[in-house]
């Protein structure tokens, strides 16, 4: 009887997780870090100039322009960010936040923190064009 109950709960849990993933409301848990003022003005992977005060993020695989809600699991503060860059480049980290986004979730003194990341909106067609490297003018290649 106990094993049947456990397998039923497991199956029900997997169905709920699958439905959340299909509907786009799945949250992912992981570690966030942030990059700051030292990169001000540098180009991000989508070609924009990096603004440390902006509410942006770097993610390894999500399309540029994707909007995410990032919640610090220690203090439950959250911020909405837009993916503009690739990263994080350190193992074990899921997302890099801009300085402004890190400040908004209260993680500046920590360096890294556990977060929940939920996709709010997929990128639009216009921002998907940013997934390819920016084209440089002739003579600048």
Phi, psi and omega in degrees: 000315182295320180292323179295319179297315180297316180293327177293318178296318179299313180298317178298317179298318180294323178295316179298315180297315180298316180297321179295320180293318181293321182281353178084012182255015182287141174255145178243136178257141180185192181254134177250147171231182178217155175239146195236217192295337183295340181258011182306129177086344177292155178283137173274175183297336179268003175099350179286159171277135183285129175244109183303329181281347181290163179259078183232172182209161173247133178222146185293323191233337184293144180297147175301142180093349178295135180261131183232147169257121180250125182241125176287120184284348178279322184236358177065019173279143181226162181213150175259126182235163177241134181285121180232354188215170177256146182146186357288158183260003175261138180298141176088359179252142185262325186211144172250128178259152171292164179304316181298319179290321178296321177296318182297327180264004174072042181242011184300320181284348185264328185088305175224157176202160176281134182225162169249132180239124179236133178284127178267313181212141175286162180293152177278169179302322183296319181282339178296333178297337179286356179287342176267156181299149181296144179275132179267149178296157179305142180087354181247013184272000000 
